[in-house]
Amino acid sequence: MRGRHEDTSDPAVATRIGQAALLLHAGDRAEARARLLALWEELPPGPGPHRCALAHYLAEAQDDPARRLDWDLTALRAAGPGNRSLLPRLRLALAADYARAGRTSEARAHLVRAREAAEALTAGPYADGVRAAIIRLGQRLGA
């Protein structure tokens, strides 16, 4: 698959991402990380929703805050211009990563961008959850 654009219609990729995410959220971080990394190597490089989701879950699976930040930055790059609905959550994740690292000014900058991107979200549970998380992090940061 290398050298080609990501095939977003492949349900097997989405299923494998979902299975790894379930492992991650069930607490099996090491197995989730191993599966996500294996899938990362299989997908072609470049932007795409699968690579974006993989990188974001890989960020969540990291024990080292610096590695978490690196993977969330990778997720943002992988989102590409066609994935505007993902930007608020990705910016929020980056704000939280920077906050954990004590880099408050960067955290606040990404929080501002998360708020701006969240304005474009369609009303619903996803948008409500992202906006609530933005508010909570903003309160923690005093922003």
JOKA-V322479 format. One record per pair of residues at least 6 apart in sequence whose C-alpha atoms are under 8 Angstrom apart, sorted by the first residue. I is the first residue (numbers start at 1). GAP is how many residues later the second one is. Records with the same first field share a line. If there is no record, write none. Layout:
I=GAP  GAP
This chain:
1=41  42  43
2=40  41  42  43
3=41  42
4=40
5=39  40  41
6=37  38  39  40  41  42  44
8=40  41  42
13=26  37
14=36
16=23
17=19  36  37
20=11  12  13  15  16
21=11  36
23=6  8  9
24=7  8  9  37
29=32  33
30=31
32=29
33=25  28  29
36=18  21  22
37=21
40=11  14  15
43=8
46=32
47=30  31  32  33
48=30  31  32
49=29  30  34
51=24  27  28
52=22  23  24  25  26  27
53=22
54=21
55=16  17  19  20  23
56=15  16  18  19  34
58=10  13
59=8  9  10  11  12  13
60=8
61=7
62=6
65=32  35  36
66=35
68=29
69=25  28  29
72=18  21  22
73=21
75=15
76=11  14  15
79=7  8
84=33
85=32  35  36
87=27  30  31
88=25  26  27  28  29  30  42
89=25  41
90=24
91=19  20  22  23
92=18  19  22  41  42
94=13  16
95=11  12  13  14  15  16
96=11  41
97=10
98=6  8  9
99=7  8  42
104=37
108=30  33  35
111=23  26  27
114=20
115=16  19
118=9  12  13
121=6
